[in-house]
Amino acid sequence: MRRRVLVTGGGRGLGAAIVRTLAAGGFDVDFTFRSAREESEALVAELILAHPEAATTAHHVDLADKGSIEIFAEIVERETWFGFVHNAGQPYDALAAMMAQDKAEAAMQVNFWSFTRLAKAALRGMIRARSGRIVAIGSVSALQGNAGNAAYAPTKGALIAY
């Protein structure tokens, strides 16, 4: 039985590199994307050619939308996962005095709350299988804030604290 890993934000950039590496390592990979539809479709096609024995599936999920996360989490709960990599991230750079509450909350939703909900959903199968891995991609900003990181740094700091 092949091991399966879920990656958030896997359509491009670092997430796509993670997806490629997992597929090359013999894992079946599901990944989410929000706006990178064309890149995600191309990545799936690429991996089907490169690793025909592996299953690669892209899921359009907006991690800023609690309703979308809940629907997707219910799907995740019904599956058995070996791993979950939370790579998705939403930047929001602002000085504390200029920070907009709604934008800061949206960054926290994507960077932290979506992780906690999907980790909970994936963890149930891992517990049943008595095996699994969860990785959350943080940021150095969580450890040493920079000017303009009043909203973003705490979202990544929450991952570390979790």
C-alpha positions in Angstrom: 0.0 0.0 0.0 1.4 3.4 -1.0 1.7 6.1 1.5 -0.2 9.3 0.8 0.7 12.9 1.7 -1.4 16.1 1.7 0.3 19.4 0.9 -1.3 22.8 1.2 -0.3 25.4 -1.3 1.3 22.9 -3.6 0.5 24.5 -7.0 3.7 26.5 -7.4 6.9 27.7 -5.8 8.1 25.9 -2.7 4.8 23.9 -2.5 5.3 22.5 -6.0 8.9 21.6 -5.1 7.6 19.7 -2.1 5.0 17.9 -4.2 7.6 16.9 -6.8 10.0 15.7 -4.1 7.3 13.6 -2.4 6.2 12.0 -5.8 9.8 11.2 -6.7 10.2 9.6 -3.2 7.4 7.2 -3.9 4.4 8.9 -2.2 1.0 9.5 -3.6 0.4 13.3 -3.3 -2.7 15.4 -2.9 -2.2 19.1 -2.9 -4.3 22.2 -2.6 -4.2 25.4 -4.5 -6.2 28.6 -4.5 -5.3 30.6 -7.6 -2.7 28.5 -9.3 -5.1 26.5 -11.4 -3.0 26.3 -14.6 0.2 25.6 -12.7 -1.5 22.9 -10.7 -2.9 21.2 -13.8 0.5 21.3 -15.4 2.1 19.9 -12.3 -0.3 17.0 -12.1 0.3 16.3 -15.8 4.1 16.5 -15.3 4.0 14.0 -12.4 1.7 11.6 -14.1 4.3 11.3 -16.9 7.3 11.3 -14.5 5.8 8.9 -12.0 2.9 6.9 -13.5 2.8 4.6 -10.5 2.0 7.5 -8.2 -1.4 9.2 -7.7 -1.3 13.0 -7.8 -4.4 15.0 -7.2 -4.9 18.8 -7.1 -7.8 20.2 -5.0 -9.0 23.8 -5.4 -9.5 25.0 -1.8 -9.5 28.6 -0.5 -7.9 28.3 2.9 -9.1 31.8 3.7 -12.7 30.6 3.5 -13.7 28.7 6.7 -16.6 27.0 4.8 -14.3 25.7 2.1 -11.9 24.4 4.7 -14.7 22.6 6.5 -15.9 20.9 3.4 -12.4 19.8 2.4 -11.6 18.7 6.0 -14.6 16.3 5.9 -13.1 14.8 2.8 -9.6 14.6 4.4 -11.1 12.9 7.5 -12.4 10.0 5.4 -9.0 9.2 4.0 -5.8 7.7 5.5 -2.8 9.9 5.3 0.8 9.2 6.0 1.7 12.9 6.0 0.4 16.4 6.0 2.6 19.4 5.0 1.2 22.8 5.6 3.0 25.0 3.1 0.3 27.5 2.2 0.8 30.9 3.4 -0.6 34.4 3.1 1.6 37.3 3.6 0.4 40.5 5.1 3.1 43.1 5.8 2.1 46.2 7.7 3.4 48.3 10.6 1.4 47.7 13.8 0.0 51.3 13.6 -1.2 50.7 10.1 -2.5 47.1 10.4 -6.0 46.4 9.1 -7.8 43.9 11.4 -9.5 42.1 8.5 -6.3 41.5 6.6 -4.5 40.4 9.7 -7.3 37.9 10.5 -7.2 36.6 6.9 -3.5 35.9 7.2 -4.1 34.1 10.6 -6.8 32.1 9.0 -4.6 30.8 6.1 -1.4 30.5 8.0 -2.6 29.0 11.2 -6.3 28.1 11.6 -6.5 26.2 8.3 -3.5 24.2 9.5 -5.1 23.3 12.8 -8.3 22.2 11.1 -6.7 20.1 8.4 -4.1 18.6 10.8 -7.0 17.5 13.0 -8.7 15.9 10.0 -5.5 14.1 8.8 -4.4 13.1 12.3 -7.4 10.7 12.8 -6.2 8.4 10.1 -2.6 8.6 11.2 -3.7 7.5 14.7 -5.6 4.6 13.3 -2.6 3.6 11.1 -0.2 4.3 14.1 2.0 6.2 11.7 2.3 9.6 10.2 4.1 12.9 9.9 2.9 16.5 10.1 5.1 19.4 9.0 4.2 23.1 9.2 6.3 25.5 7.2 7.1 28.5 9.5 9.2 31.5 9.0 12.2 33.2 10.5 9.9 36.2 11.0 8.3 34.2 13.8 11.5 34.2 15.7 12.8 37.6 15.0 10.3 40.2 13.9 11.1 42.8 11.3 9.6 46.1 10.6 6.3 45.5 8.8 5.7 42.0 10.2 3.2 42.9 12.9 0.6 40.7 11.3 2.6 38.0 9.5 5.1 37.1 12.3 2.4 36.1 14.8 0.7 33.8 12.3 4.0 31.8 11.9 4.7 32.1 15.6 1.4 30.4 16.3 2.6 27.4 14.2 5.7 27.1 16.3 3.8 27.4 19.5 1.3 24.8 18.3 
